[in-house]
Each structure stands twice: as C-alpha cells, then as structure tokens.
C-alpha cells in the first residue's frame, strides 16, 4: 500500500537520522541495495499544486524503496550552507534470502522489522513537516553547490543511484548569477562549474527533475523558449559530466 504523506501524519513525533528505524542491533542499512536523494528547493514559495505534486512524488519514492535502501531528503536554500538534512534513514526490512538459521543466530527479525517500518514511516512524516510550511521567497538559489555538496560526500559512503529534485532549477548564486546564467551558453556555465570543482559525483545515476519550466515573474508564467532551452541544456550537461542521466518530469509516478 502506498504511504501517503498527509497532514494528519505530521502530528507524529521524532525525526529521522542515520540508520534510524531499528530498535535492536540489526543494521538495516547493511541489507540495502540503493541510495536515493530527494532535494526540495525552498527558495521559491510553492503553490497548492506544487505541494501536492511534491508530497505525492515523495510518497511514490518511499513506496518504491526496498528493504535496507537508504533515502536522504534535504533542502536547497539561498546558499549551499543553508541546506538542511530532513531525513537520512534506511527502510527497515529483512534480506529476502535470510533463513531460519540466520534468525536463530540473532539476525534480522521479520516481526521486529515490521514494527520498525511503522516507526520509520511515522518519523519520516514528522521530519518532513517543514516542507509543508510556506517558505520565505529568497533572491538567491544555490542549486549547483548544494547538489555538489550532497553527491560528492553522500551519507553512508554509497553513491546515489537516483536523485529526485523538486525545483524550478533557476540557479541564482554567487558563482552563477541568474542574469548571466539565463543568457550565456551552457558550455560557459559548465566552465564555471569545472573551475570550482562542482561537478556532481553520480556514476550511472538517474536524475529526475520536477518543477522546471516556469519563471519567477509575477504569476510565474512559462520561461521564454530560448531561456528554457539554455537552462535545460545546462542541467543535462551538468549531470552528464557527473555520469548521470537527467530527465524533466511533471511528477514522480513510478
């Protein structure tokens, strides 16, 4: 059953942390196969539709996690030092190939794992409460350096297999001011990325971007076609340089 991130669930207490979810000695993270990063841009206030798409997309991501898979949820802020880790946890569950002998030797308990999974889900909802609140609009958005920071030093030491980014991807930072970023060739922007060693480390990863295509002008109309093309091309080249494949989507549905 899909786990829905609802307002009612936000009343649950606690917050996720590394290896959270296990009440016993078993390390669920050791059984995981994938690590996912979900980045939420807090520099542009979302409307009701944005919030709905974001929470439904995150529910899909959580629902698709296998036993022991790690999920990291973090924010994008006006400066890369403002990024906030909301979640860093592994989904409780026992390895599929565990036998009776493993259980008797004190390995993973399926019954305990089920209980821990319920705790994991509740704490995940609570940890995400800040993203349901209306953020203050920021004049800057340090997307490149935030992505570099998280992917070059991933929690748990395992590179991310999938990165989900909920953002309009309109970079406006010290290294790539929007006025220049929207007008210059993607290759020029990539030179800046390489100059400051900000290429993401994502070999073989899939990057799925939700929220791209609207400007910051009043009413948030669509981007000018030329700007859309340049910015979209930059991000594809940026992630390709790190070994990943990027796609732009309306929502995460699978």
TORLOMAR-952397 format. One line per 10 residues: number of its first residue (from 1); their letters; for each residue x, y, z of C-alpha. Coordinates in steps of 0.25 Angstrom, whole numbers. Each point is the difference from the previous one (the first is absolute). Example, Ala and Ser with C-alpha at 12.3 -4.5 7.8 and 13.67 -1.06 7.14 Angstrom:
<recs>
1 = AS = 49:-18:31 | 6:14:-2;
</recs>
This chain:
<recs>
1 = XXXXXXXXXX = 0:0:0 | 5:14:-3 | 5:8:11 | -7:14:-1 | 6:12:7 | -12:6:6 | -2:12:9 | -6:-10:11 | 13:-8:-1 | 8:13:3;
11 = XXXXXXXXXX = -5:-1:15 | 9:-11:2 | 13:2:8 | 15:-2:-2 | 10:2:-11 | 8:-9:-9 | 15:-2:1 | 10:-9:-6 | -4:-15:2 | -13:5:7;
21 = XXXXXXXXXX = -11:-10:0 | 7:-12:8 | -3:-2:14 | 9:-11:1 | 15:-3:-4 | -3:-4:-14 | 5:10:-11 | -11:1:-10 | 9:9:-9 | 10:-12:-2;
31 = XXXXXXXXXX = -11:-7:-8 | -3:11:-9 | 3:1:-15 | -3:14:-4 | 1:14:6 | -9:11:-5 | 1:16:2 | -12:8:0 | 3:15:0 | -11:11:2;
41 = XXXXXXXXXX = 2:14:-4 | -4:9:11 | 3:13:-7 | -13:2:-8 | -13:-1:7 | -8:-12:-5 | -15:2:-4 | -10:-11:4 | 2:-8:-12 | 15:0:2;
51 = XXXXXXXXXX = -1:-5:14 | -10:-11:-4 | 9:-5:-11 | 13:1:9 | -7:-8:11 | -6:-10:-9 | 13:-2:-8 | 8:-2:14 | -11:-11:4 | 3:-7:-13;
61 = XXXXXXXXXX = 15:0:3 | -2:-5:14 | -9:-11:-5 | 10:-5:-10 | 11:-2:10 | 5:-14:2 | 4:-5:14 | 12:7:5 | 0:10:-11 | 4:14:5;
71 = XXXXXXXXXX = -7:13:-3 | 6:14:2 | -10:12:0 | 7:14:0 | -3:14:-4 | 5:10:-10 | 2:14:6 | 5:13:-3 | 14:-4:3 | 6:-14:0;
81 = XXXXXXXXXX = 3:1:15 | -15:2:2 | -3:-14:-5 | -8:-8:11 | 0:-15:1 | -14:-5:3 | 2:-15:-1 | 11:-9:-1 | -5:-14:3 | -1:-14:-5;
91 = XXXXXXXXXX = -14:-7:-2 | -1:-12:10 | -1:-14:-5 | 7:-13:0 | 8:-6:-12 | -8:-9:-9 | 10:-11:1 | 0:0:15 | -2:-14:5 | -5:-6:14;
101 = XXXXXXXXXX = 15:-2:4 | 3:15:-2 | -12:3:8 | 4:-9:12 | 14:6:-1 | -6:13:4 | -1:6:-14 | -12:8:-6 | -13:-3:7 | -12:2:-10;
111 = XXXXXXXXXX = -10:3:11 | 10:11:5 | 2:5:-13 | -15:2:-3 | -1:8:13 | 13:8:-3 | -6:3:-14 | -12:7:6 | 9:8:9 | 8:4:-12;
121 = XXXXXXXXXX = -12:5:-8 | -5:8:12 | 13:6:2 | 2:3:-15 | -14:8:0 | 4:8:12 | 14:3:-5 | -7:6:-13 | -9:9:7 | 9:13:-3;
131 = XXXXXXXXXX = -2:-2:-15 | -15:1:1 | 1:14:6 | 1:12:-9 | 15:4:-1 | 5:15:-2 | 3:3:-14 | 15:2:-2 | 7:8:-10 | 11:-11:-2;
141 = XXXXXXXXXX = 0:-15:-2 | 13:-7:1 | -4:-13:-7 | 13:-4:-7 | 8:1:13 | -11:-7:8 | 0:-12:-10 | 15:-1:0 | 1:0:15 | -10:-11:2;
151 = XXXXXXXXXX = 5:-9:-12 | 15:1:3 | -2:-4:14 | -12:-9:1 | -5:-5:13 | 4:-14:3 | 11:0:-10 | -8:-6:-12 | -2:9:-12 | -15:3:-3;
161 = XXXXXXXXXX = -7:-9:-10 | -11:10:-2 | -2:15:2 | -13:7:1 | 0:15:-1 | -13:8:3 | 5:14:-5 | -2:10:-12 | 15:-2:-2 | 2:15:-1;
171 = XXXXXXXXXX = 14:2:5 | 3:14:6 | 12:-1:8 | 14:6:3 | 6:-9:-11 | -11:0:-10 | -9:13:2 | -13:-1:-7 | 2:12:-9 | 12:-7:-6;
181 = XXXXXXXXXX = -5:-15:1 | -12:2:-8 | 7:7:-11 | 14:-7:-2 | 2:-13:-8 | -1:-12:9 | 15:-3:-3 | 4:13:6 | -8:-3:13 | 7:-14:0;
191 = XXXXXXXXXX = 14:6:0 | -4:7:13 | -5:-13:6 | 13:-7:-4 | 8:12:5 | -5:-1:14 | 0:-16:-1 | -15:0:2 | -3:-12:-10 | -10:-10:7;
201 = XXXXXXXXXX = 5:-14:3 | -11:-9:-5 | 5:-11:-9 | -11:-8:-6 | -11:8:8 | -13:5:-5 | -4:14:3 | -15:3:-1 | -3:15:1 | -14:5:3;
211 = XXXXXXXXXX = -5:15:0 | 9:5:-12 | -6:9:-10 | -6:13:7 | 6:13:2 | 1:9:13 | -8:11:-7 | -14:4:7 | -9:-12:-3 | 11:-9:-3;
221 = XXXXXXXXXX = -2:-1:-15 | 8:-10:-9 | 14:3:-2 | 4:7:-13 | 3:-12:-10 | 14:5:-2 | 3:0:15 | -7:-13:2 | 9:-6:-10 | 13:5:5;
231 = XXXXXXXXXX = -4:-3:15 | -5:-14:-4 | 13:-3:-8 | 9:5:11 | -6:-10:10 | 0:-11:-9 | 15:2:-3 | 3:3:15 | -6:-14:4 | 6:-7:-12;
241 = XXXXXXXXXX = 14:5:4 | -2:-7:14 | -4:-13:-7 | -15:2:1 | -12:1:-9 | -10:11:3 | -15:0:-4 | -10:11:2 | -14:-5:5 | -13:5:5;
251 = XXXX = 0:-9:12 | 6:-13:5 | -10:-11:-3 | 9:-12:0;
</recs>
